[in-house]
Amino acid sequence: MNEKQYKRITEIGAANLAVGVVVMVVGIVTGVLSVVNGARLLASRKDMTI
């Protein structure tokens, strides 16, 4: 494998790693926000009348 191909594969691997980290952080933030909003809804259910 020549140097140009090796460098290209390295760049693609680094980009995939960066995208993976971003997706993981977005997933964690979404999960935390869901839990917080769910807790707020449960705390305010005594104020609701159906």
Residue frames relative to the residue before (quaternion, step in Angstrom):
aa qw qx qy qz dx dy dz
M 1.0000 0.0000 0.0000 0.0000 0.00 0.00 0.00
N 0.3461 -0.7560 0.5086 0.2238 3.56 -0.77 0.90
E 0.7190 -0.4874 0.2998 0.3944 3.53 -1.29 0.33
K 0.6216 0.5569 -0.3433 0.4309 3.60 1.02 -0.73
Q 0.6702 0.4817 -0.2946 0.4816 3.60 0.93 -0.86
Y 0.6364 0.5318 -0.3278 0.4524 3.58 0.98 -0.83
K 0.6600 0.5008 -0.3063 0.4689 3.58 0.95 -0.86
R 0.6448 0.5266 -0.3156 0.4554 3.59 0.99 -0.82
I 0.6532 0.5000 -0.3084 0.4778 3.58 0.95 -0.87
T 0.6342 0.5292 -0.3260 0.4598 3.60 1.01 -0.78
E 0.6567 0.5062 -0.3069 0.4673 3.59 0.96 -0.85
I 0.6491 0.5099 -0.3142 0.4691 3.59 0.98 -0.84
G 0.6446 0.5206 -0.3160 0.4621 3.59 0.99 -0.82
A 0.6593 0.4989 -0.3074 0.4711 3.58 0.96 -0.82
A 0.6454 0.5095 -0.3198 0.4707 3.58 1.00 -0.78
N 0.6435 0.5143 -0.3212 0.4671 3.61 0.97 -0.79
L 0.6381 0.5193 -0.3193 0.4703 3.57 1.01 -0.77
A 0.6598 0.5024 -0.3089 0.4657 3.60 0.93 -0.86
V 0.6494 0.5029 -0.3157 0.4751 3.60 0.95 -0.83
G 0.6373 0.5363 -0.3203 0.4513 3.59 0.99 -0.78
V 0.6528 0.5042 -0.3078 0.4743 3.57 0.97 -0.85
V 0.6510 0.5117 -0.3169 0.4626 3.59 0.94 -0.85
V 0.6574 0.5027 -0.3106 0.4676 3.59 0.92 -0.88
M 0.6488 0.5185 -0.3171 0.4579 3.59 0.98 -0.81
V 0.6585 0.4970 -0.3105 0.4723 3.60 0.93 -0.85
V 0.6439 0.5116 -0.3245 0.4674 3.60 0.94 -0.83
G 0.6493 0.5180 -0.3152 0.4591 3.60 0.98 -0.79
I 0.6585 0.5011 -0.3082 0.4694 3.57 0.95 -0.84
V 0.6572 0.5024 -0.3118 0.4675 3.59 0.92 -0.87
T 0.6436 0.5181 -0.3207 0.4632 3.59 0.95 -0.83
G 0.6567 0.5145 -0.3047 0.4596 3.57 0.96 -0.84
V 0.6575 0.5013 -0.3079 0.4708 3.57 0.93 -0.87
L 0.6596 0.5000 -0.3150 0.4645 3.58 0.92 -0.84
S 0.6332 0.5268 -0.3321 0.4596 3.59 1.02 -0.74
V 0.6591 0.5007 -0.3084 0.4688 3.58 0.93 -0.86
V 0.6593 0.5042 -0.3120 0.4624 3.59 0.92 -0.88
N 0.6802 0.4737 -0.3010 0.4716 3.59 0.86 -0.85
G 0.6279 0.5254 -0.3347 0.4665 3.59 1.02 -0.69
A 0.6486 0.5069 -0.3130 0.4737 3.58 0.99 -0.81
R 0.6447 0.5100 -0.3241 0.4682 3.58 1.00 -0.76
L 0.6454 0.5095 -0.3246 0.4675 3.59 1.01 -0.76
L 0.6543 0.4999 -0.3150 0.4720 3.58 0.97 -0.81
A 0.6593 0.5084 -0.3132 0.4570 3.59 0.98 -0.76
S 0.7449 0.3976 -0.2274 0.4851 3.60 1.03 -0.68
R 0.4404 0.7200 -0.4580 0.2791 3.62 1.18 0.07
K 0.5936 0.5698 -0.3797 0.4229 3.60 1.13 -0.43
D 0.6475 0.5186 -0.3097 0.4647 3.58 1.21 -0.44
M 0.6275 0.5550 -0.3352 0.4311 3.61 1.24 -0.32
T 0.1089 -0.7512 0.6448 0.0899 3.49 -1.19 0.65
I 0.1595 -0.7992 0.5764 0.0605 3.55 -0.79 1.03
